[in-house]
Amino acid sequence: MARVPDEWAGLQRLLGHDFRDEGLMMQALTHASSLAAGTSRGASYQRLEFLGDRVLGLAVADMLRREFPDSDEGELSRRLAELVRRESCAEVAADWHLGDYVRLGDSEIQAGGARKVAILGDVCEALIGAVFVDAGYEAAQRVVASAWLARMHAPRRPLRDAKTRLQEWAQGRGLAPPHYVEISRSGPAHAPHFMLAVEVEGHEPFMASGASKRVAEQAAAKGFLDRMDNIAKARAGDKRSGG
């Protein structure tokens, strides 16, 4: 049973898991670039990352099922996709300071590998896989819960695109669905530029542009929602100040 260097012991505290086989932890932190010539790539984190990706998905899906009992499959799927995406795993990796622990070859060190989202996300998943192999699913689930539960209730990005959110906004107020009107189209055929307006019953239209109708529609919907949000905040401020 290999032992990790003493300076890596702090990582186990951050994870909330003490490895029985610390060699698994070392493997989970080993990038292929750090392996000696002729060493099998199986000695790197790749196989553990493959496993950890599946363990993470199962653990997060189960947490979502319990934390959001009234959500339908579509919303749960959107939440899951956001929580297990590479960038989200890299954020957890940053919380665990994995850039300080990952073992990289000289070329990858010079290329800034310890800060690369792809590497950090993979190492994060590899560590989850290592915990699963070391102590089973319940141990891995505890590690996932400690790092993902708060993120689960405070998503970084909207779970629905702007057009969907605007349609729900209008529907919730008993208004007709938003209507998108093309104002103009310019530029050559290979690089067009669209100007569109979104019209919502009882409100000033909002115009936005984009390289496609879809992009322009999304921009217009987001702009409309942002404007309404700012109006609501201003009114709330007036009430608090007694105006």
N, C-alpha and C positions, 0 to 999 in steps of 0.2 A: 504494500500500500504506500504510494508516494505521498509525501507531505508538501504542501504549498509553502512558499517562503513566509517567514514570520510577518513581514510587512503586508501580506495579503490577508492576514487574520481579520482586519477591520472590515473587509468586504463581507465576510460571513455575518458579521453583526448587522450590516446594512441589509443583507438579504433576509435576515431573521432565520437562518438555517445553518447549523453546524454540520459539515460534511463528515460522514463516517469514512468515506473513501475520498480523501482530499485530492487524489489523482484525477477524479472526475471534474473537480473544480478547475484544476490546472488545464485539463484538456479543453474545457469550455472556454478558456481564456486564450487558447493558442490558435493564432491565425496561421494559415498554411505557409505564409511567407517566412515564418520564423523556423520552419522545420529544416533540419539538415538535409543536404543533398542525398537522395536515395531513400528518404523516409516516406513511408506511405502517408498520403493525405488523410487517411483515416485517423491519424494521430492528432489532427487539427479539430476545430470545433464543428466541422461541417455536419457530421452525423448527429451530434447532439442538437445542433440547430434545427435539423430536419425534424427530430422528435419534439423539441421544445415548441416549435411552431404549432404542432397539433395539440400539445398539452395546453398551451396558452389559449388556443381557440376554444377548446372544450371548457376550460375553467372560466373564461370570460363569458361564454354563452350561458353556462349554468348560473353565473352570478347575475347576468342580465335577466334571466327568467325569474329569479327570485326577487331582484331589486325593482323590477318594473312589471308587476303582475297584470297590469291593465293594458300593456302595450301589445300591439299585434305583431305578426311575424315580420312585416315589412319594416316597422320601426326597429325591432330587435336586430334585424339584419343590418340596418344602417348603422346602428350603434356599434355592433360587433365589428363591422368593417373599419370604422374609425378608430376603435380601440386597439386593434391588432395590426394596423398598418405599420410599415417600417418606421415612419417618423415617430409614431407613438412609442414604439419599442426603444427607439434611440433616446427619447426623452426620459424614459425609465432608466436606461443605461447611464444617462448623465446624472440622474439622482443617485445611482449606485457608484458613481465615479469610475465607471469601467474603463474610461480612457487612461486612467492611471494604472490599471492592472493588466490590460490586454497585452499579450506577447506578440510582437510584430518583428518582421525582418527589417534589416537596415533600409532597404529600398522603400518599404511601406512606412517606416518611421519618417523618412525624409519627405514622403508624399503626404504627410499629415494624417496617416491612417487612424490615429487615436481619436480624431475628430470627425471622421467620415460617418455619415448617417448610416450607410449600408453596413459597415463593419460593426458599429455600436448596436444597431438593431439585431444583427445576427448573433452577436455575443450575448445580448440580453436573452434571446430565445434559447441559445445553447446552455446558458446557466439554468434556465427553467427545466430544460431537458435533463441536465445533470442532476438537479434536485429530484426529479421524477425517478431516475435510475437509482439514485442513492437511497431514497426513503419512500418512494411511492407517490401516488396521486395526491393524497391528502396533504402531504408536505409541500408539494409543488403548488397546490391550490392555495395554501396559506401564503406562500411567497407572492403569488399573483394577486391575491386579494389585498395584501398590504400595500402593493404598488399601484394597483389599478382601481380600487374602489372609489377613491376621491375623484379620479379622472372620469369615472363612469357617470358621476353626478354633475360634472362640470366640463362638458365637451368643449374642446378648443374651437371647433368649427360647427357651423349649422348642420344639423342632421338632414335637412331638406334643402333643395336648391331654392333660389330666390323666387322663381315663378310659382313653385309649389307653395311656398310660404305665403306669397301674396294672394294666391287663390284661396288658401285657408283663411287668411285675414279677412278677405272680402266675404267669404261664406259665413264666417263667424259673426258678421255684422248684418247679415241678411241682404247683402248686395249681390248684384249680378256678377258673373265671372269677369275678371279683367279682360280688356280688349286691347290688342296690340296693332298699331297702325304704322305702316312704313311711310316715313316722311320723305326720305330721299335715298338714292343710291349713287355712289360716285366711284371713281377709280377704274382701272382696267379690269378685264374679266378675270385675270389670274390673281388680282389683289383688290377685290371690291371693298367698299366701305359703306355700311348701312347706318342710317339714322332712323330710329323708331321712337314712338311714343306709346306709353301704356296709359290707358284710360280706365278709370275706376269711377263708378257711379257716385256723383256728389263731390268729386275731388278734382283738383287741378291735375291735368295730365303731367307726366314726367317723361322727358326725352333723354335718350342715351344713344351712344353709337358703338359700333363694333365691326369686326372683320367678317362677321356672318350675321344672319338674322337671329340665330340662336344666341350668340354672344350679346348682341344688342338687346334682345328681349330680357335676358338675365340681368344685364346691367340696368335696364330701365326698371325692372321689378325691384332690384336691390335699392336703387336710388329712391324709388317711391317709398319703400318700407323705412329706409333711413330717414327720409323727410318726415314721415308720420311719427317715427320714434322721437325725433328731435322736437317736434311740436308737442308731443305728450310730455316730454321732460320739461319743456319750457312752461307748460301749464302747471305741472306739479310744482315747479319752483315758484311760480307766482302764488300758488295756494299756500305754500310754506311761509312765504314772505308777507302774506296777508294782502297781496295785491288782487 
